[in-house]
Amino acid sequence: MTASTVLILTEEFDLTADCVVKVLNEMAVRVFRYDTSYFPADSTLSYESAPIGWATVLTDNKYDQRSVDLENVTSIWYRRPTAFRPDGSLSATHREFVMRESAHAFGGVLLGIPALWVNRPDLEARADYKPLQLRLAHQIGLLIPETLITNEPGKVRSFYDKFDGSIIYKALGSGLIEEPGGWPGGLLTTRMISLSDELLARVRYAPCIFQKYVDKAFDLRVTIIGSSITSVRIDTGPVSATDWRGQIEGEIGYSGYDLPGDIADRLLTLMNLLGLEYGAVDMAVTNDLEHYFLEVNPSGQFAWLDDEVPGIQLSERMAKYLSAGRG
């Protein structure tokens, strides 16, 4: 009997994937890690009908030739795949054609394999929409900050005045902005100290998400792998406390946290509604222990928490979940 395989789709440099691969290797689980930017220029995919089933082989020729029988894949971790890369000698029109064909072939082949997806790409793309997340969270009884999503400046002015200026802005998507020749910059959650006419006018350029500021005591990062929930309390100082990602190293305190059972149940319900097997949930907790749902990142990082909070073993949990496969 051929050994089952865990397929990990991610970029070349990914510390979180590195940590999980290390555990899988220690468990003697067969792993095939693959960067989708190698396809089709530096890889081949063959999908051939057989009398019973299909013969499906992916071969990576980027550095050393190595192959995987995709019919033996029992789990696919859709971690952080990169864009397909066509042969550089092709014209722009032909490259666009190659990209479309590659997406149809690669995606269609993999989605036909009866494997555990963490997460299935079509469901992850849907789940990544913050407006949908907030609607569903509110629908199942999770607290959310009062929210406005708009590109109408007048609506923002009214929202700002409603809460006496106590609101925040954050990006609807990743928040990454890359200037030509420079490093990508990120838009962190920002408290709106003032709202000038010049700033307000910029709202018209693109939809923005504004929320009532939550006067929080601390943050939570809740990592959900299947039905397993691990909560970490994040304590920040007074500086940059609006978004803990803006803190410099050494100013943040991490510790384990017992999430109330009703909150945990609602988060699992939300994951089910979104069709996610994995998600990194951000929450804010007030002094009155009100737990506000902020968002869930379907491909959020978690490896650094293993170093910060002894014993939580998130990499090991993910490795065991992937190794179990479908069913």
JOVEN-V958620 format. One record per helix or strand of 2 or more residues. SS is the DSSP state (2 for helix, 1 for strand). FROM is the first residue (numbers start at 1). LEN is the number of residues. If there is no record, write none. Layout:
SS&FROM&LEN ; SS&FROM&LEN
This chain:
1&5&6 ; 2&15&12 ; 1&30&5 ; 2&36&3 ; 1&43&7 ; 1&54&7 ; 1&66&4 ; 2&70&3 ; 1&73&8 ; 2&92&20 ; 1&116&3 ; 2&121&7 ; 2&130&10 ; 1&143&2 ; 1&147&4 ; 2&153&10 ; 1&167&4 ; 1&176&2 ; 1&185&2 ; 1&190&2 ; 2&197&9 ; 1&208&5 ; 1&216&10 ; 1&228&9 ; 2&244&3 ; 1&252&5 ; 2&261&14 ; 1&278&9 ; 1&291&7 ; 2&303&6 ; 2&314&11
